[in-house]
Amino acid sequence: MIRYNLFFLLLLCTIVTHAQNKAPLENIVITSEKGKTLVSVSNNGDLHVNIAPKDLTKFKAARLVHYSDFGAQGDGKTDDINAIAATHAFANLHGLAVQADNGATYYIGGKARTAVIRTDTDFGKAAFIIDDTDVENRNAALFTVSSDLKSFKLEGINSLKRNQEKINADLPSSCLVTVTNANVKQYIRFGLNQNNGSSQTDIFVVDKKGKVDMNAPIIWDFDQITEITALPIDEKPLRIKGGRFTTIANKAESKYTYYNRNIAIRRSNVTLEDLEHRITGEGDQGAPYGGFINIGECAYVTVKNTILTGHKTYSTIGAAGKPVTMGTYDLSANRALNVSFINCTQTNDINDNTYWGILGSNFCKNLLYDHCTLSRFDAHQGVANATIRNSTLGHMGINAIGSGLLLIENSTIRGRSIVNLRSDYGSTWQGEVIIRDCVFVPANGKPVNAALISGSNSGQHDFGYTCYMPEKITVKNLRIEDSKHPENYKGPAIFTNFNPEMKDNSYQEKYPYVKTREVVLQNVTTASGKPVRVSDNEFMFREVKVRTGQ
């Protein structure tokens, strides 16, 4: 029988943590008794952490713990994940900061163990080797940045309206509200990765009186609600910094079995900075990755001064039974609001198309790139408001569908177009696009027929919503570097040919595509000397009003 000093009785606890994507629950039991501070593993895989009384006093006085305090070797060979997880569990219990040991190299093998971060963490200059060649659970995050606050169901709210300013709820604090109507399907994907869509969903912030933050408004009408939850937003900022992470890539079969051995941010009000992530060991095959920095179910997250790496692109057979290249990411954001990427770069060439675009996102609002040099910005299942400024985008450019304002300024775009409205989701943007003070290098200087806005929509597929082109597009102070162009080049188009079949009034759209009403062009110049024109499909865009000059 274990004997406990009364002073340490409150230290006995069980901390239950979980990784993302239904990773298994794991228990960490922390006790204090005489002897050494020791981390051990029970027969069922649970961690048992015993803290020597003298060490407890020392740790509390320092307000800081190191991984070595809990047995991490940091030699680059010993699997240190148990010691790392134990360190964070103890730090979370006592509100202590965590600091990696100077000069350490922590090896993390394939165990399904997640370290839960709830306190400030400084990885410093320490190196972390993440070996994905043989893992127990590809969905178990390495680190989950989590909150002590718990989500709860909201009662009595049966419907919502687009741009509704208040919900009928009294809350303990500002909350992140997530709402779902499982009886309505949207984002019914078209093409090689076709699917049956996702349940209608939205995510927004309200204050304790239920007032909606209209900077990230409700974007759908919900005639019915099957689930609505509120997660209190942490008021105290959490900071994570440093770390030199290297992933030894998996060599699994190339199919859609995503690996999520990552840092999963599931808490609001977080800053992650000065981190580096590299990838080694990519071979002839491999399963895709869901983002080394994976942000979801949270708000007010900033990633800055961070170096990332694009993943090698592999192919598989898609839902339509034909070969497709698989999306694989180093950055991912899902159901997240007010997420900023500032001064972020990547280790590989942003124009090398053997590597997939670095970001993928779904159901987000207010995404920002500022002073970034990255291969891609992408919003799959919709973003409400996005800003790209002072940045350079590589071979996959800017891909988006969604609503609100898409603002691109003081940036260089090297994709095939400035903005690609994703055709697999209907090339829809319900709002406005502003492009100003930018340079466009079509296809990184390859001879292509340049276009500012690309996409396609036949009007024959039901995406689960009405599809819109941007109502207004403003282009101001744009330089188009199109000197290297194909023969018979007619000059850059505002729009690609969104529907080659729409040649005259005989074409009928089953699901009408709402066209752009107005384009404003101010000080747009071309290296080719050829003027900007509307489109190869003059009929489709015949009613678009194009204004030029000041």
Secondary structure, 3 states (H helix, E strand, C coil): CCCCCHHHHHHCEEEEECCCCCCCCEEEEEECCCCCCEEEECCCCCEEEECCHHHHHHHHHHCEEEHHHHCCCCEEEEECHHHHHHHHHHHHHHCCEEECCCCCEEEECCCCCCEEECCCEEEEEEEEEEECCCCCCCCCCCEEECCCCCCEECCCCCCECCCCCECCCCCCCCEEEEEEEEEEEECCCCCCCCCCCEEEEEEEEECCCCEECCCCCCCCCECCCCEEEEEECCCCCEEEEEEEEEEECCCCCCCCCCECCCEEECCCCEEEECCEEEEECCCCCCCCEEEEEEEEEEEEEEEECCEECCCECCEEECCCCCEEECCCEEEEEEEEEEEEEECCEECCCCCCCCECCCEEEEEEEEEEEECCEEEEEEEEEEEEEEEEECCEEEEEEEEEEEEEEEEEECCEECCCEEEEECHHHCCCEEEEEEEEEEEECHHHHCCCCCEEEECCCCCCCCCCCCEECCCEEEEEEEEECCCCCCCCCCCCEEECCCCCCCCCCCCCCCCCEECCCEEEEEEEEECCCCCCECCCCCCCCCCCEEEECC
